[in-house]
Amino acid sequence: MTRTSGAPSPAVRKAAVCLLTVCAFALTACGGSALDPKDVAEANAAVSGQVAQNGSGAPVATDSSGNPISTTTTGSQPGSITSHGQTSPNGATNTGTPGSTNQGGNGGGGAPAPATGKGVKVASCTGFKNSTGITDATISIANIADITGPVPGIFTPADQAVKAYAQYFNSTSNICGRKLSVNSYDSQTNTSADEVAAQKACETSFAAVGSMEAFDSGGASTVERCGLPEIHAILTTTERQNCPNCFATEAPGGGYFEDSVPDYFTKHAKAATQHAAMLYPNVAASVTGAEAQIQGEKLRGWKFAYTSSFDIAEFNYGPYVQKLKSTGAQLVQLYGSSDMAIRMAQAFQAADYHPAIYLMNATSYDKEYEAGGSAVEGSIIYVDFTPIAEAASNPELRLYMQWLQQVAPGAQPTYFGMYAWSAARLFVEQAAALGGQLSRANLVKRLRTVHGWTANGLHAPQDVGGKTTPTCWRFLQLHSGTWQPYGGTAYQCGGKVSLK
């Protein structure tokens, strides 16, 4: 999103906040390597409650057609990297050699991975030097998030998650004798504040971790100039995605569309896909994303009975529902925020219209939508992370939830928080593997080698280094206010189609 001379109205800005998060899910990225089947198998092991033992015993992941997709630590002496009293569940080790780093999940009900990483071989601290953000006692990391603005606290969970991981790490570990310190900066849901926050991060912190901003284009050129390594939770604009030292644990998109979601419904509800519909608010980010999704789904064989944008200030969805009815739309998608999706479902109910499938992405994975009542009963969403309800079978998710309560008692876990926690873990693991060679430039080099990252089964495999779209998704359906697995708990993995 580019900057404009005038500030948008609060209504426009609120919609933009919600919709920009949609873009991160729906669009795909250019290039990148294929998924390692082992990464997918281990991610699925995590959500199915099993523990992969040295690559064996994990369930076989399937594609959208149902086919199979073929640590030791030093002591506590000064200068060491420690992980006190914790060992890898399977005893596996990783050489830490530069190159492709495919990180799977430990899954199931086993012990969580240590703070410095399951199987990560920590490097010698010989040659370690202080630099920007690093003192004899601490390594400072920045978190930039929209805390204030038209929707106060919209991305506070990202800041909380990074602080939670830092507290977990500091309670068990250190990197060459140094603990983590978190500098929090409020990007205030606008580009100018994001630029100011980026400049502060450049000056005070070694890296930025778990950041989440709706208007993250503001600081893109600033962090590129200063060489600040960034591991965002989710990147929301092409400017930040194109920054060579900016990465995200939920891989960014642009130029391609993942095919596992449309192919799943083509297989299981083909008749409905031949009478599809798409509704989306008339805001630039949403229009671009929705049109790309329509194009991608058409390339996978879908036929559309009706597509339409609507004004973000529109509250009467009745005319759109009448068009859906008259055109015979059977699979309706809404590309917007959860409150919009609820109002549309209520309009369905009022008009006695019952499409076979009402489909949305993970922006509707929230308490507001769950409380939507009978109108939203049976809705389906697709997600690329472990649902909160499955924490009992996922030790990494439990770990995040446990430490979240330490730093923010009563706070609710969210998918923004999960990806921010994932970013903090990724930073620690890569910093530990560098040891005495830790520098901004070396960290950026290592991040480019990270593919298939799952944060120990917390989410689907993500191509962090290649900045390539997620191609593994799973589905949830709302029953009595609770999201439940739809079509099983395994990720459905596919490929991508070019929109160029």
Secondary structure, 3 states (H helix, E strand, C coil): CCCCCCCCCHHHHHHHHHHHHHHHHHCECCCCCCCCHHHHHHHHHHHHCCCCECCECCCCCEECCCCECCCCCCCCCCCCCEECCCCCCCCCCECCCCCCEECCCCCCCCCCCCCCCCCECCCCCCCCCCCCCECCCEEEEEEEECCCCCCCCCCHHHHHHHHHHHHHHHHHEEECCEEEEEEEEECCCCHHHHHHHHHHHHHHCCEEECCECCCCCCCHHHHHHHCCCEEEEECCCHHHHCCCCEEEEECCCCCEEECHHHHHHHHHCHHHHCCEEEEEECCHHHHHHHHHHHHHHHHCCCCEEEEEEECCCCCCCHHHHHHHHHHCCCEEEECCCHHHHHHHHHHHHHCCCCCCEEEEEHHHCCHHHHCCHHHHCCCEEEECECCHHHHHHCHHHHHHHHHHHHHCCCCCCCHHHHHHHHHHHHHHHHHHHHHHHCCHHHHHHHHCCEECECCCCCECCEECCCCECCCEEEEEEEECCEEEECCCCCCEECCEEECC
